[in-house]
């Protein structure tokens, strides 16, 4: 690719509507300073300087899609509670109407609160439910998504699974079947519970730990040939077109079942890996929708994941920075 082609691909992202289905949350931050130890227990005292709420979970994928210039349509179930109102206020900044959000009296909105001093995480407190949706809510949610598939022009669907209960086996099967009939690519960022339920999808993106544990394998991370053998077997069994596995310090691996590519990591100063997976699946989705080759999808996603790891909080990818670094990688290398 030359620079003009890259710029055209990045411009094309603004034409895409991406449906994101998954567990959403509020990422809350408490910033402060630790200058003494508590006399009550051997723990640090954090003097609070600032508090902030941000979109998290599948909503962070929506943020990344938005920051890349595309239009996210977020689909999830939240609690009919005060934290849910905070979430909807945050969502309104990137999506005009919460057309894919269902509020339930039987769930609480997930909140993850991080306490930070001098860019170091001291502790995280989680408030959440992890049980699966009640049948009535599940049915309502599935119908809501199917209605969006009929009314909106959707260019890709992302399942962003955090094992909090919003994604169910029935939901996966029904929405994937509908998408395949409509020829809409389906991409998955899986977790443990429904790992084996994502069949006949366009791209499946576990990290290495999720892949070996989910497939019950004994593999060395650096043995790429063995990884490819197991990848082909997994893809054939599951009907997966592309398998993208993140390998942390070893980069990323992608297989289309006929061949594979291993893209080494770009050396960076890592501050926080939180949210990097969200960025990788977001960029991979737009690259796939734009018709890029498997190797280029992996390289661009790998680059994007590395960029956000340099920042000590969860942030979406900067489109201009990614474009410039992509030009350096694809054109000037």
N, C-alpha and C positions, 0 to 999 in steps of 0.2 A: 504493500500500500504506500502511496505517496501522501504528501501533506494535504493536498486538495481532497483526496478520497477520504482521508481521516476526518477532515473538517465536515465533509458532506454527511458522513455517517453520524457524527455528533449532532449535526443540524436535524437529521431525520428523527432523532429521538423525540423531538417535540410533537411528532405526528402520532405517537403511540399512547393508547389507553391501556393501563396495566391493572388488572384485578388482583389484589393481594388478600389472601384468605389466611387468617391465623390468629394466634394469641397476641393481644395487645396489652400494653401496660404503661403506667406512668413511671418514668425514670426520675426519681427525686434526688436532689443533691443538697447536702448540707456542707458548706465550706467554712473552714475555721482554722484556728491555730491551737497547737498543743504546746503549752509552756510549763505544765506541772502535772503531777500524778495525784489522783484522788486520795484523800485521807481515809475514805470509806472502804476502798478496795484498791488493789494494785493495777489500776487501769488509768489511761490518760484522760484528762479533762479537755474536751474540745470547746474552745470559746467560739461560738457561732458568729460568723461575719456575714454570711449570705446564704439564702436558700433559692433553689431553682427547680422547676418542674419541666421535664421534656418528654416527648413521645418516645416510647420504647417498644421492644418486641417487634411484632409485625408492623407496627406503626413507624418504627425506624426504617424499615424497608420502604414504606411509603415516602418517608422523608428523602431517602436516597433516590428513589425514582423521580421525585419532584425536583431535587437538586440537579438531576441530569437533564431536566427540561421536559420530561414526559409527564403524563397525567395519571396520578395514582387514584384508584378507587378501592378504598379499604373496607374489608368485610370482616366483622368480628362481633362477639357478644361481650358486653361489659355489664357491670352492676348498675342498678338504678340507685346510685348512692352519690355522696359528695365527691368522691374521687372520680366517679364516672363523669360528673359535670366538669371537673378539671380536665379530664381527658378530652371531652368534646370541645372545650374551649381551645385547647392546644391543636386539635385536629382542624378546627375552622381556619387556622392560619395557612393550611396547605390544601384544603378541600372545601369547596363552597358549602356543600350539603353532605351530612353523614348518611348517605343513601344506603350504605352497606352495613350500618351499625345497628345492632339489636340490643336493647336494654332489658335486663332481666332482674326481677326481684329475688331470684334464687341464686344469684352469684354476687361476689364482691369484685370490684375492679382491682386488678393486680397493680400493686405499687412496690417498687424496689427503691429503697432509700439508701444512698451511699454517703458515708461520712468521710470527708477528705480534708487532710492537712498537708500543706506543702506538696501538693500533687500526689500524695500517697493515700490509698484507700485504707482506712482504719477498720471499718466494719460495714456490712450491708445488712439491712433489715428488710425482710420480705413480708408483705401482707397479700394473701391470695387464696383462691380456691383452685383445686386441681382436679376436681371430679368432672366427669364428662357432662355435656349438656343433657338436660331433661328431654325426653322424647318430643314433647310438644314444642319446646324451643328449638330443638334440632330440626324438626320438620319446617317450622317457620323460617329458620335461617337458610336452609337449603332452598326453599321456594324463593326466598328473597334473592339469593345468588342467581338462580336460574332465570329469574325475571330480569336481572341486570344483564345477563348474557343475551337475552332476547332483545332488550331495549337499546343497549349500548354497543358500539363497535369496539370490541375488545381484541387487542393484539397479542396479549399473553396473560397467563394466569400464574401466580406464585402461591404455593402453599408454604407458609412460614410457620413451622410447628415448634412450639416451646413446651409441649406436653402439659399444658394447663387445662385441657379439656374441651376447647372450642372445636378443634378438628377431631372428627370421629371417622370410623371406618366407613360408615354409610355415606357421610358427606364426601369423603375422598372418592368413593366409587361412583356416586351419582354425578358429581361435578366433573370428574375426569372423563366419564363417558359422554357427557354433554359437550365438553370441550373438544373431544376427539371427533365427534360428529360435525362440529362447527369448524374443525381444522384450526383450532386455537392451541398454540403450544402451551404445555403445562410444565412448570419448573418447580422443584421441590427442595426445600431446606429442611431435612428431616430431624426428628428426635427419636428416642428409643421406642416409645410405646407403639407407634404406628409405622415403624421402619419398614416392615414387610408388607404394608398395605398399599404402597404407592406403585401400582402397576401401570404399564403402558403410558408412561410419561415421556416428555421430550428431553428433560435434563434433570438429573438427580444429583444433589450436591451435599454429601456428608463430609465431615472432616475425617481424618484417618482413624481416629479413635472410634468414631461412630460407625465407620465402615467395618473395621475388624470385629468390633463387639456385636454389631447388628447382624453380621454374616457369620459370626462364630468362627473366626479365622485366627491363626497364629502366624503373623507376618512381621517382618522387620520393616520399619518405615522406609529405609533406603533401598530395599529390594524392589526396584521398579518393574522388572520383568515378572516377578512373582505377583506383584500387584496387578499387572495387566492380565495375567492368566485368570486370577480370581475376578477381576472386573468383567471380563468377557462372560464368564460363567454366570455372574450375578445379572448382567444385562440380558442375557438370553432367557434366564429364568423369570425375570420381572418384566420383560418387554420394554426396557429403557433404551432410548436412542443414544443419549450422551450421559456419561458418568464423569462428573467433575469432583475430584477429591482434593481438599485442601490439606497440605502437608506441613503447615506452620513454617518452620525455619528451612524446610526443603522445597518450598514453593507450592505448586499445584500440579495435579495429574489430570488429564482428560482422555477418555476413550470413547470412540464412536463405534466400538465393537469390531471394526476392521483394522484399526490402527490406534496408536496412542501418542500423546505428547507429554513430556515432563518439562515444565517451565520452572527454572530455579527461582528462588526468592531474590528480590532486590534488597541489598544490604541497607538497613535503616536503623535509626535510633528508636527502639520500641518503647512507647510510654504506656500504652493500654490496648490490649487486644479486644476489649469489649466492643461489640457491634461490627467487627470486621467481617464476620460471616454474613451479616445483613447487607453490607456493601457489596460483597462478592456476588451474592445471588441477584442483587439489583442490577449490577452492571452486566452480569452474564445474561440476564433476561433481555435487556435492551440490545445487547450485541447479537443475541440469537434472533430477535425480532427483526434486526437490521440485515440479517442474512450473512453474518460474518462466519468464517471458517472456524472449526473447533479449536485449532491452535491459537487463533487470534482472540477467540472468546476467553480462553484460559489465560492468555498473557495479559489482556486488558483487565480481567477480573482480579488477577494476582496483583497487578500494579495498584489497582484501586484499594484492595484490602490492605496493602502495605502503607499507603498514604494515610489512611485513617488511624492506623496503629501508632503513628507518631504523635498523636494528640491524647492527653491524659483523661479525656472524657469521651462518651459516645457522641459522635458527630457524623452527619452525612458527608458524602464525598463532595469535594469541590470540583465542579465540571471543568472549569478552566485549567486548574492544575492538572487534572487527569489528562486533558487534551494535550497540554504542553509536554507532559512526561511521556504520553503515548507517541507523540511526534519524535521525541528523542529516542524512544525504544524501537519504533517500527520504521522510522525514516532515516534517522541519523546514525543508527547503530552500524 
